[in-house]
Amino acid sequence: MIFITAKFPVRPEHAEAWPEISRAFTEATRAEEGCLWFDWSRSLDDRNEYVLVEAFRDDAAGAAHVGSEHFRTATQELPQYLSATPKIVSQSVDQSDWSELGELSVD
C-alpha cells in the first residue's frame, strides 16, 4: 500500500472551520475504490495544524486519486486556507492494513 502522512498548516482564522472546508475533498477521497483510509487529526501542539493520515491500496489507486477531479479541485481551492505548503511523507509499505502495536498489547 501507499502510506501517506501530511501536515497542513491552516491559517488561524480558518482553523476551526477546516473540517468543513475540507469535507467535500475528504468524502470524495474516502469514496474512491482504492482508498483504504483518509483520516484527519488536529495537532495537540499547534491548534492551526491538521495532520492527514491516508493510505491507498497500490500505485494504481494512488494515481487514480491524484488524477481525480476532486483532487484537482482541492489543489486549486484549499491553498487559500493554508499558511504554508503542507509537508508530506509518502512511502510504499508491504502491508494492507494497520498492524497491532505489540508493545502496548491490551488483554
Secondary structure in CASP SS format (residue, H / E / C, confidence):
PFRMAT SS
TARGET T0000
AUTHOR 0000-0000-0000
METHOD secondary structure of the structure
MODEL  1
M C 1.00
I E 1.00
F E 1.00
I E 1.00
T E 1.00
A E 1.00
K E 1.00
F E 1.00
P E 1.00
V E 1.00
R C 1.00
P H 1.00
E H 1.00
H H 1.00
A C 1.00
E C 1.00
A C 1.00
W H 1.00
P H 1.00
E H 1.00
I H 1.00
S C 1.00
R H 1.00
A H 1.00
F H 1.00
T H 1.00
E H 1.00
A H 1.00
T H 1.00
R H 1.00
A C 1.00
E C 1.00
E C 1.00
G C 1.00
C E 1.00
L E 1.00
W E 1.00
F E 1.00
D E 1.00
W E 1.00
S E 1.00
R E 1.00
S C 1.00
L C 1.00
D C 1.00
D C 1.00
R C 1.00
N C 1.00
E E 1.00
Y E 1.00
V E 1.00
L E 1.00
V E 1.00
E E 1.00
A E 1.00
F E 1.00
R C 1.00
D C 1.00
D H 1.00
A H 1.00
A H 1.00
G H 1.00
A H 1.00
A H 1.00
H H 1.00
V H 1.00
G C 1.00
S C 1.00
E H 1.00
H H 1.00
F H 1.00
R H 1.00
T H 1.00
A H 1.00
T H 1.00
Q H 1.00
E H 1.00
L H 1.00
P H 1.00
Q H 1.00
Y H 1.00
L E 1.00
S C 1.00
A C 1.00
T C 1.00
P C 1.00
K E 1.00
I E 1.00
V E 1.00
S E 1.00
Q E 1.00
S E 1.00
V C 1.00
D C 1.00
Q C 1.00
S C 1.00
D C 1.00
W C 1.00
S C 1.00
E C 1.00
L C 1.00
G H 1.00
E H 1.00
L H 1.00
S C 1.00
V C 1.00
D C 1.00
END
